[in-house]
Amino acid sequence: MTTEVTDSKDRSRYELTVDGELAGFAAYRDMKGTRVFTHTEVFPAFGGRGLGSILVRSSLDEVRGRGGTLVALCPFVDRFVREHAEYGDLVDADLDVRLRD
C-alpha cells in the first residue's frame, strides 16, 4: 500500500491517496498565516487502517516545515495534537481561543 499526502491549495485541503486513489482529506482555511483545520475525513472504503493519522501527521509536518502555526477546530485533528505533544508548539493559542469563543 502506497500512501501520499499532498496540499491541494486550490481546494484548501490536504489530500490522501492510497495507491493513487483519493482516500480522504483534511480541509483547512488560512487566517493571518495560521492554518485552521476544519474537517478531516477518510472515506469508508479506506477506514480502519490508520490512514487518518497518516493524513494528519503529514499535514502537520507540512505546516511545521513552512514555519506555520495551526488551530485544530476539527475534532480529529484536535485530538491528534493533544495526544502527540510534539505538535503542541504549532498551536496558535491566541487565535485558538478567539475562534472557539
N, CA, C and O atoms as a Tinker XYZ file with bonds, in Angstrom:
   404  protein
     1  N      0.850000   -1.178000    0.000000    73     2
     2  CA     0.000000    0.000000    0.000000    64     1     3
     3  C      0.894000    1.239000    0.000000    63     2     4     5
     4  O      1.715000    1.425000    0.898000    81     3
     5  N      0.725000    2.074000   -1.008000    73     3     6
     6  CA     1.484000    3.311000   -1.112000    64     5     7
     7  C      0.570000    4.483000   -0.796000    63     6     8     9
     8  O     -0.462000    4.670000   -1.442000    81     7
     9  N      0.956000    5.274000    0.207000    73     7    10
    10  CA     0.169000    6.456000    0.573000    64     9    11
    11  C      0.942000    7.716000    0.224000    63    10    12    13
    12  O      2.172000    7.745000    0.258000    81    11
    13  N      0.189000    8.753000   -0.112000    73    11    14
    14  CA     0.780000   10.055000   -0.408000    64    13    15
    15  C     -0.181000   11.129000    0.077000    63    14    16    17
    16  O     -1.394000   11.022000   -0.108000    81    15
    17  N      0.373000   12.166000    0.702000    73    15    18
    18  CA    -0.418000   13.309000    1.147000    64    17    19
    19  C      0.113000   14.537000    0.425000    63    18    20    21
    20  O      1.309000   14.826000    0.460000    81    19
    21  N     -0.791000   15.255000   -0.231000    73    19    22
    22  CA    -0.413000   16.466000   -0.951000    64    21    23
    23  C     -1.334000   17.611000   -0.540000    63    22    24    25
    24  O     -2.489000   17.403000   -0.170000    81    23
    25  N     -0.793000   18.821000   -0.616000    73    23    26
    26  CA    -1.571000   20.015000   -0.322000    64    25    27
    27  C     -2.243000   20.469000   -1.611000    63    26    28    29
    28  O     -1.585000   20.973000   -2.521000    81    27
    29  N     -3.541000   20.287000   -1.679000    73    27    30
    30  CA    -4.318000   20.738000   -2.833000    64    29    31
    31  C     -4.780000   22.165000   -2.536000    63    30    32    33
    32  O     -5.907000   22.388000   -2.095000    81    31
    33  N     -3.898000   23.115000   -2.784000    73    31    34
    34  CA    -4.140000   24.515000   -2.406000    64    33    35
    35  C     -5.420000   25.081000   -3.028000    63    34    36    37
    36  O     -6.124000   25.860000   -2.385000    81    35
    37  N     -5.724000   24.701000   -4.260000    73    35    38
    38  CA    -6.923000   25.226000   -4.921000    64    37    39
    39  C     -8.207000   24.729000   -4.258000    63    38    40    41
    40  O     -9.263000   25.336000   -4.431000    81    39
    41  N     -8.129000   23.635000   -3.505000    73    39    42
    42  CA    -9.297000   23.104000   -2.782000    64    41    43
    43  C     -9.206000   23.363000   -1.278000    63    42    44    45
    44  O    -10.111000   23.003000   -0.526000    81    43
    45  N     -8.109000   23.989000   -0.844000    73    43    46
    46  CA    -7.874000   24.271000    0.579000    64    45    47
    47  C     -7.987000   23.002000    1.417000    63    46    48    49
    48  O     -8.722000   22.946000    2.402000    81    47
    49  N     -7.239000   21.991000    0.997000    73    47    50
    50  CA    -7.232000   20.753000    1.757000    64    49    51
    51  C     -6.009000   19.920000    1.407000    63    50    52    53
    52  O     -5.452000   20.007000    0.312000    81    51
    53  N     -5.617000   19.116000    2.374000    73    51    54
    54  CA    -4.607000   18.091000    2.139000    64    53    55
    55  C     -5.353000   16.854000    1.680000    63    54    56    57
    56  O     -6.377000   16.484000    2.253000    81    55
    57  N     -4.838000   16.222000    0.650000    73    55    58
    58  CA    -5.494000   15.031000    0.123000    64    57    59
    59  C     -4.593000   13.818000    0.316000    63    58    60    61
    60  O     -3.388000   13.865000    0.069000    81    59
    61  N     -5.208000   12.742000    0.759000    73    59    62
    62  CA    -4.530000   11.480000    0.966000    64    61    63
    63  C     -4.925000   10.529000   -0.152000    63    62    64    65
    64  O     -6.110000   10.307000   -0.402000    81    63
    65  N     -3.928000    9.972000   -0.819000    73    63    66
    66  CA    -4.204000    8.936000   -1.811000    64    65    67
    67  C     -3.570000    7.628000   -1.351000    63    66    68    69
    68  O     -2.520000    7.614000   -0.707000    81    67
    69  N     -4.235000    6.536000   -1.699000    73    67    70
    70  CA    -3.733000    5.193000   -1.435000    64    69    71
    71  C     -3.657000    4.494000   -2.783000    63    70    72    73
    72  O     -4.669000    4.297000   -3.456000    81    71
    73  N     -2.458000    4.127000   -3.161000    73    71    74
    74  CA    -2.226000    3.512000   -4.467000    64    73    75
    75  C     -2.868000    4.338000   -5.585000    63    74    76    77
    76  O     -3.454000    3.792000   -6.520000    81    75
    77  N     -2.746000    5.663000   -5.469000    73    75    78
    78  CA    -3.226000    6.584000   -6.494000    64    77    79
    79  C     -4.691000    6.954000   -6.404000    63    78    80    81
    80  O     -5.154000    7.784000   -7.187000    81    79
    81  N     -5.437000    6.373000   -5.485000    73    79    82
    82  CA    -6.870000    6.647000   -5.358000    64    81    83
    83  C     -7.120000    7.565000   -4.155000    63    82    84    85
    84  O     -6.590000    7.335000   -3.068000    81    83
    85  N     -7.935000    8.610000   -4.365000    73    83    86
    86  CA    -8.256000    9.524000   -3.281000    64    85    87
    87  C     -8.946000    8.756000   -2.162000    63    86    88    89
    88  O     -9.966000    8.101000   -2.380000    81    87
    89  N     -8.371000    8.844000   -0.944000    73    87    90
    90  CA    -8.876000    8.089000    0.195000    64    89    91
    91  C     -9.421000    8.982000    1.298000    63    90    92    93
    92  O    -10.145000    8.513000    2.176000    81    91
    93  N     -9.078000   10.266000    1.261000    73    91    94
    94  CA    -9.555000   11.173000    2.294000    64    93    95
    95  C     -8.922000   12.543000    2.147000    63    94    96    97
    96  O     -8.127000   12.793000    1.241000    81    95
    97  N     -9.302000   13.435000    3.077000    73    95    98
    98  CA    -8.787000   14.801000    3.020000    64    97    99
    99  C     -8.878000   15.452000    4.392000    63    98   100   101
   100  O     -9.635000   15.018000    5.260000    81    99
   101  N     -8.091000   16.498000    4.563000    73    99   102
   102  CA    -8.143000   17.353000    5.748000    64   101   103
   103  C     -8.329000   18.780000    5.232000    63   102   104   105
   104  O     -7.408000   19.372000    4.670000    81   103
   105  N     -9.527000   19.321000    5.431000    73   103   106
   106  CA    -9.859000   20.660000    4.933000    64   105   107
   107  C     -9.325000   21.722000    5.891000    63   106   108   109
   108  O     -9.241000   21.508000    7.100000    81   107
   109  N     -8.967000   22.865000    5.320000    73   107   110
   110  CA    -8.455000   23.968000    6.124000    64   109   111
   111  C     -8.826000   25.301000    5.501000    63   110   112   113
   112  O     -9.263000   25.383000    4.353000    81   111
   113  N     -8.636000   26.334000    6.292000    73   111   114
   114  CA    -8.675000   27.710000    5.782000    64   113   115
   115  C     -7.509000   28.422000    6.444000    63   114   116   117
   116  O     -7.123000   28.094000    7.566000    81   115
   117  N     -6.961000   29.383000    5.752000    73   115   118
   118  CA    -5.831000   30.132000    6.289000    64   117   119
   119  C     -6.309000   31.469000    6.822000    63   118   120   121
   120  O     -7.061000   32.187000    6.163000    81   119
   121  N     -5.858000   31.793000    8.032000    73   119   122
   122  CA    -6.205000   33.056000    8.668000    64   121   123
   123  C     -4.936000   33.699000    9.198000    63   122   124   125
   124  O     -4.351000   33.224000   10.172000    81   123
   125  N     -4.514000   34.772000    8.560000    73   123   126
   126  CA    -3.340000   35.531000    9.017000    64   125   127
   127  C     -2.131000   34.636000    9.239000    63   126   128   129
   128  O     -1.434000   34.763000   10.246000    81   127
   129  N     -1.884000   33.739000    8.309000    73   127   130
   130  CA    -0.711000   32.874000    8.382000    64   129   131
   131  C     -0.896000   31.611000    9.203000    63   130   132   133
   132  O      0.018000   30.791000    9.290000    81   131
   133  N     -2.061000   31.443000    9.802000    73   131   134
   134  CA    -2.343000   30.243000   10.599000    64   133   135
   135  C     -3.260000   29.326000    9.818000    63   134   136   137
   136  O     -4.259000   29.777000    9.260000    81   135
   137  N     -2.937000   28.060000    9.773000    73   135   138
   138  CA    -3.764000   27.070000    9.085000    64   137   139
   139  C     -4.805000   26.546000   10.079000    63   138   140   141
   140  O     -4.459000   25.956000   11.102000    81   139
   141  N     -6.076000   26.769000    9.765000    73   139   142
   142  CA    -7.177000   26.364000   10.629000    64   141   143
   143  C     -7.804000   25.103000   10.026000    63   142   144   145
   144  O     -8.430000   25.157000    8.967000    81   143
   145  N     -7.630000   23.980000   10.703000    73   143   146
   146  CA    -8.183000   22.710000   10.233000    64   145   147
   147  C     -9.652000   22.631000   10.636000    63   146   148   149
   148  O     -9.989000   22.760000   11.813000    81   147
   149  N    -10.523000   22.416000    9.648000    73   147   150
   150  CA   -11.962000   22.452000    9.895000    64   149   151
   151  C    -12.652000   21.096000    9.796000    63   150   152   153
   152  O    -13.679000   20.882000   10.441000    81   151
   153  N    -12.114000   20.189000    9.011000    73   151   154
   154  CA   -12.776000   18.894000    8.828000    64   153   155
   155  C    -11.785000   17.895000    8.243000    63   154   156   157
   156  O    -11.029000   18.210000    7.324000    81   155
   157  N    -11.804000   16.692000    8.791000    73   155   158
   158  CA   -10.968000   15.606000    8.271000    64   157   159
   159  C    -11.864000   14.409000    8.010000    63   158   160   161
   160  O    -12.740000   14.076000    8.807000    81   159
   161  N    -11.623000   13.775000    6.878000    73   159   162
   162  CA   -12.453000   12.632000    6.514000    64   161   163
   163  C    -11.623000   11.602000    5.765000    63   162   164   165
   164  O    -10.884000   11.933000    4.837000    81   163
   165  N    -11.757000   10.341000    6.184000    73   163   166
   166  CA   -11.233000    9.207000    5.426000    64   165   167
   167  C    -12.460000    8.458000    4.936000    63   166   168   169
   168  O    -13.347000    8.127000    5.723000    81   167
   169  N    -12.512000    8.196000    3.668000    73   167   170
   170  CA   -13.686000    7.567000    3.074000    64   169   171
   171  C    -13.872000    6.155000    3.620000    63   170   172   173
   172  O    -12.891000    5.460000    3.883000    81   171
   173  N    -15.126000    5.722000    3.793000    73   171   174
   174  CA   -15.426000    4.434000    4.430000    64   173   175
   175  C    -14.653000    3.238000    3.852000    63   174   176   177
   176  O    -14.245000    2.350000    4.601000    81   175
   177  N    -14.454000    3.210000    2.566000    73   175   178
   178  CA   -13.750000    2.078000    1.955000    64   177   179
   179  C    -12.299000    1.967000    2.431000    63   178   180   181
   180  O    -11.666000    0.926000    2.256000    81   179
   181  N    -11.775000    3.038000    3.032000    73   179   182
   182  CA   -10.384000    3.059000    3.471000    64   181   183
   183  C    -10.257000    3.088000    4.992000    63   182   184   185
   184  O     -9.153000    3.229000    5.519000    81   183
   185  N    -11.364000    2.959000    5.689000    73   183   186
   186  CA   -11.367000    3.044000    7.138000    64   185   187
   187  C    -10.652000    1.891000    7.825000    63   186   188   189
   188  O    -10.450000    0.824000    7.245000    81   187
   189  N    -10.278000    2.132000    9.072000    73   187   190
   190  CA    -9.697000    1.086000    9.895000    64   189   191
   191  C     -8.254000    0.737000    9.606000    63   190   192   193
   192  O     -7.771000   -0.301000   10.058000    81   191
   193  N     -7.558000    1.576000    8.865000    73   191   194
   194  CA    -6.163000    1.290000    8.511000    64   193   195
   195  C     -5.180000    2.297000    9.093000    63   194   196   197
   196  O     -3.986000    2.239000    8.798000    81   195
   197  N     -5.674000    3.224000    9.921000    73   195   198
   198  CA    -4.792000    4.249000   10.478000    64   197   199
   199  C     -4.467000    5.361000    9.507000    63   198   200   201
   200  O     -3.530000    6.128000    9.727000    81   199
   201  N     -5.232000    5.455000    8.433000    73   199   202
   202  CA    -4.936000    6.448000    7.399000    64   201   203
   203  C     -5.217000    7.872000    7.861000    63   202   204   205
   204  O     -4.565000    8.809000    7.401000    81   203
   205  N     -6.179000    8.047000    8.763000    73   203   206
   206  CA    -6.454000    9.385000    9.295000    64   205   207
   207  C     -5.233000    9.941000   10.000000    63   206   208   209
   208  O     -4.907000   11.118000    9.849000    81   207
   209  N     -4.565000    9.113000   10.759000    73   207   210
   210  CA    -3.354000    9.554000   11.454000    64   209   211
   211  C     -2.232000    9.871000   10.476000    63   210   212   213
   212  O     -1.492000   10.836000   10.669000    81   211
   213  N     -2.104000    9.071000    9.435000    73   211   214
   214  CA    -1.097000    9.358000    8.399000    64   213   215
   215  C     -1.384000   10.711000    7.751000    63   214   216   217
   216  O     -0.476000   11.519000    7.556000    81   215
   217  N     -2.633000   10.946000    7.425000    73   215   218
   218  CA    -3.053000   12.205000    6.807000    64   217   219
   219  C     -2.753000   13.395000    7.705000    63   218   220   221
   220  O     -2.167000   14.383000    7.262000    81   219
   221  N     -3.152000   13.300000    8.957000    73   219   222
   222  CA    -2.962000   14.433000    9.872000    64   221   223
   223  C     -1.485000   14.649000   10.168000    63   222   224   225
   224  O     -1.015000   15.787000   10.148000    81   223
   225  N     -0.752000   13.593000   10.439000    73   223   226
   226  CA     0.680000   13.746000   10.729000    64   225   227
   227  C      1.407000   14.417000    9.555000    63   226   228   229
   228  O      2.210000   15.326000    9.764000    81   227
   229  N      1.133000   13.979000    8.348000    73   227   230
   230  CA     1.773000   14.581000    7.167000    64   229   231
   231  C      1.383000   16.042000    7.012000    63   230   232   233
   232  O      2.216000   16.881000    6.667000    81   231
   233  N      0.119000   16.343000    7.266000    73   231   234
   234  CA    -0.361000   17.723000    7.157000    64   233   235
   235  C      0.322000   18.620000    8.186000    63   234   236   237
   236  O      0.760000   19.724000    7.862000    81   235
   237  N      0.411000   18.143000    9.422000    73   235   238
   238  CA     1.052000   18.940000   10.469000    64   237   239
   239  C      2.545000   19.085000   10.215000    63   238   240   241
   240  O      3.124000   20.133000   10.503000    81   239
   241  N      3.169000   18.051000    9.681000    73   239   242
   242  CA     4.591000   18.152000    9.327000    64   241   243
   243  C      4.804000   19.206000    8.248000    63   242   244   245
   244  O      5.810000   19.915000    8.263000    81   243
   245  N      3.866000   19.313000    7.316000    73   243   246
   246  CA     3.973000   20.339000    6.275000    64   245   247
   247  C      3.830000   21.731000    6.881000    63   246   248   249
   248  O      4.561000   22.648000    6.506000    81   247
   249  N      2.895000   21.894000    7.815000    73   247   250
   250  CA     2.736000   23.183000    8.498000    64   249   251
   251  C      4.036000   23.538000    9.209000    63   250   252   253
   252  O      4.507000   24.671000    9.107000    81   251
   253  N      4.611000   22.598000    9.917000    73   251   254
   254  CA     5.882000   22.851000   10.611000    64   253   255
   255  C      6.991000   23.201000    9.617000    63   254   256   257
   256  O      7.767000   24.128000    9.848000    81   255
   257  N      7.061000   22.467000    8.529000    73   255   258
   258  CA     8.112000   22.673000    7.538000    64   257   259
   259  C      8.113000   24.057000    6.919000    63   258   260   261
   260  O      9.165000   24.561000    6.525000    81   259
   261  N      6.955000   24.671000    6.829000    73   259   262
   262  CA     6.892000   26.023000    6.263000    64   261   263
   263  C      6.890000   27.091000    7.350000    63   262   264   265
   264  O      6.704000   28.274000    7.067000    81   263
   265  N      7.100000   26.666000    8.596000    73   263   266
   266  CA     7.185000   27.622000    9.703000    64   265   267
   267  C      5.838000   28.182000   10.125000    63   266   268   269
   268  O      5.771000   29.277000   10.685000    81   267
   269  N      4.764000   27.445000    9.864000    73   267   270
   270  CA     3.427000   27.930000   10.171000    64   269   271
   271  C      2.932000   27.535000   11.550000    63   270   272   273
   272  O      3.616000   26.861000   12.320000    81   271
   273  N      1.720000   27.982000   11.827000    73   271   274
   274  CA     1.017000   27.618000   13.049000    64   273   275
   275  C     -0.345000   27.072000   12.665000    63   274   276   277
   276  O     -0.740000   27.124000   11.500000    81   275
   277  N     -1.070000   26.541000   13.662000    73   275   278
   278  CA    -2.357000   25.939000   13.350000    64   277   279
   279  C     -3.365000   26.149000   14.468000    63   278   280   281
   280  O     -3.018000   26.448000   15.611000    81   279
   281  N     -4.622000   25.982000   14.092000    73   279   282
   282  CA    -5.736000   25.857000   15.020000    64   281   283
   283  C     -6.503000   24.623000   14.566000    63   282   284   285
   284  O     -6.800000   24.469000   13.381000    81   283
   285  N     -6.822000   23.744000   15.512000    73   283   286
   286  CA    -7.497000   22.491000   15.188000    64   285   287
   287  C     -8.961000   22.557000   15.607000    63   286   288   289
   288  O     -9.314000   22.117000   16.701000    81   287
   289  N     -9.810000   23.102000   14.745000    73   287   290
   290  CA   -11.239000   23.107000   15.013000    64   289   291
   291  C    -11.853000   21.749000   14.708000    63   290   292   293
   292  O    -12.886000   21.395000   15.276000    81   291
   293  N    -11.239000   21.002000   13.836000    73   291   294
   294  CA   -11.671000   19.641000   13.527000    64   293   295
   295  C    -11.390000   18.764000   14.749000    63   294   296   297
   296  O    -10.257000   18.732000   15.231000    81   295
   297  N    -12.396000   18.054000   15.256000    73   295   298
   298  CA   -12.180000   17.218000   16.449000    64   297   299
   299  C    -11.091000   16.160000   16.278000    63   298   300   301
   300  O    -10.369000   15.868000   17.232000    81   299
   301  N    -10.960000   15.584000   15.091000    73   299   302
   302  CA    -9.940000   14.560000   14.880000    64   301   303
   303  C     -8.546000   15.164000   14.985000    63   302   304   305
   304  O     -7.674000   14.606000   15.651000    81   303
   305  N     -8.330000   16.304000   14.328000    73   303   306
   306  CA    -7.024000   16.968000   14.382000    64   305   307
   307  C     -6.750000   17.448000   15.799000    63   306   308   309
   308  O     -5.628000   17.320000   16.288000    81   307
   309  N     -7.751000   17.992000   16.459000    73   307   310
   310  CA    -7.600000   18.470000   17.829000    64   309   311
   311  C     -7.138000   17.334000   18.747000    63   310   312   313
   312  O     -6.194000   17.505000   19.518000    81   311
   313  N     -7.792000   16.195000   18.668000    73   311   314
   314  CA    -7.419000   15.045000   19.491000    64   313   315
   315  C     -5.997000   14.565000   19.150000    63   314   316   317
   316  O     -5.218000   14.225000   20.040000    81   315
   317  N     -5.678000   14.544000   17.860000    73   315   318
   318  CA    -4.348000   14.113000   17.436000    64   317   319
   319  C     -3.272000   15.016000   18.047000    63   318   320   321
   320  O     -2.265000   14.527000   18.558000    81   319
   321  N     -3.487000   16.323000   17.992000    73   319   322
   322  CA    -2.497000   17.266000   18.541000    64   321   323
   323  C     -2.375000   17.079000   20.052000    63   322   324   325
   324  O     -1.269000   17.102000   20.590000    81   323
   325  N     -3.497000   16.896000   20.735000    73   323   326
   326  CA    -3.447000   16.701000   22.197000    64   325   327
   327  C     -2.744000   15.393000   22.567000    63   326   328   329
   328  O     -2.080000   15.321000   23.601000    81   327
   329  N     -2.884000   14.369000   21.739000    73   327   330
   330  CA    -2.264000   13.069000   22.022000    64   329   331
   331  C     -0.808000   12.978000   21.570000    63   330   332   333
   332  O     -0.094000   12.056000   21.967000    81   331
   333  N     -0.367000   13.917000   20.752000    73   331   334
   334  CA     1.008000   13.920000   20.236000    64   333   335
   335  C      1.647000   15.264000   20.591000    63   334   336   337
   336  O      1.614000   16.217000   19.813000    81   335
   337  N      2.222000   15.307000   21.775000    73   335   338
   338  CA     2.757000   16.551000   22.330000    64   337   339
   339  C      3.780000   17.232000   21.422000    63   338   340   341
   340  O      3.994000   18.440000   21.522000    81   339
   341  N      4.403000   16.470000   20.551000    73   339   342
   342  CA     5.415000   17.065000   19.673000    64   341   343
   343  C      4.823000   18.081000   18.690000    63   342   344   345
   344  O      5.566000   18.814000   18.038000    81   343
   345  N      3.497000   18.128000   18.580000    73   343   346
   346  CA     2.848000   19.107000   17.698000    64   345   347
   347  C      2.231000   20.268000   18.469000    63   346   348   349
   348  O      1.725000   21.206000   17.854000    81   347
   349  N      2.259000   20.229000   19.786000    73   347   350
   350  CA     1.640000   21.274000   20.596000    64   349   351
   351  C      2.200000   22.658000   20.351000    63   350   352   353
   352  O      1.480000   23.650000   20.463000    81   351
   353  N      3.483000   22.736000   20.016000    73   351   354
   354  CA     4.104000   24.038000   19.793000    64   353   355
   355  C      3.597000   24.718000   18.519000    63   354   356   357
   356  O      3.856000   25.904000   18.314000    81   355
   357  N      2.885000   23.994000   17.669000    73   355   358
   358  CA     2.357000   24.580000   16.430000    64   357   359
   359  C      1.063000   25.340000   16.644000    63   358   360   361
   360  O      0.664000   26.131000   15.789000    81   359
   361  N      0.400000   25.115000   17.769000    73   359   362
   362  CA    -0.909000   25.715000   18.010000    64   361   363
   363  C     -0.774000   27.214000   18.275000    63   362   364   365
   364  O      0.008000   27.638000   19.126000    81   363
   365  N     -1.543000   28.001000   17.539000    73   363   366
   366  CA    -1.645000   29.442000   17.770000    64   365   367
   367  C     -2.682000   29.626000   18.878000    63   366   368   369
   368  O     -3.880000   29.712000   18.612000    81   367
   369  N     -2.207000   29.685000   20.120000    73   367   370
   370  CA    -3.098000   29.677000   21.288000    64   369   371
   371  C     -4.065000   30.855000   21.290000    63   370   372   373
   372  O     -5.234000   30.688000   21.639000    81   371
   373  N     -3.601000   32.037000   20.908000    73   371   374
   374  CA    -4.478000   33.216000   20.915000    64   373   375
   375  C     -5.618000   33.072000   19.914000    63   374   376   377
   376  O     -6.777000   33.312000   20.250000    81   375
   377  N     -5.293000   32.683000   18.697000    73   375   378
   378  CA    -6.324000   32.517000   17.677000    64   377   379
   379  C     -7.236000   31.345000   18.032000    63   378   380   381
   380  O     -8.438000   31.403000   17.773000    81   379
   381  N     -6.693000   30.300000   18.611000    73   379   382
   382  CA    -7.482000   29.153000   19.022000    64   381   383
   383  C     -8.584000   29.591000   19.995000    63   382   384   385
   384  O     -9.744000   29.214000   19.832000    81   383
   385  N     -8.225000   30.370000   20.982000    73   383   386
   386  CA    -9.204000   30.856000   21.969000    64   385   387
   387  C    -10.247000   31.738000   21.285000    63   386   388   389
   388  O    -11.441000   31.599000   21.548000    81   387
   389  N     -9.813000   32.629000   20.424000    73   387   390
   390  CA   -10.769000   33.541000   19.752000    64   389   391
   391  C    -11.749000   32.798000   18.861000    63   390   392   393
   392  O    -12.924000   33.160000   18.806000    81   391
   393  N    -11.289000   31.761000   18.157000    73   391   394
   394  CA   -12.167000   31.026000   17.249000    64   393   395
   395  C    -13.138000   30.115000   17.991000    63   394   396   397
   396  O    -14.196000   29.770000   17.464000    81   395
   397  N    -12.787000   29.730000   19.197000    73   395   398
   398  CA   -13.643000   28.825000   19.968000    64   397   399
   399  C    -14.671000   29.579000   20.820000    63   398   400   401
   400  O    -15.607000   28.967000   21.334000    81   399
   401  N    -14.511000   30.886000   20.975000    73   399   402
   402  CA   -15.480000   31.688000   21.758000    64   401   403
   403  C    -16.775000   31.883000   21.035000    63   402   404
   404  O    -17.682000   32.530000   21.557000    81   403
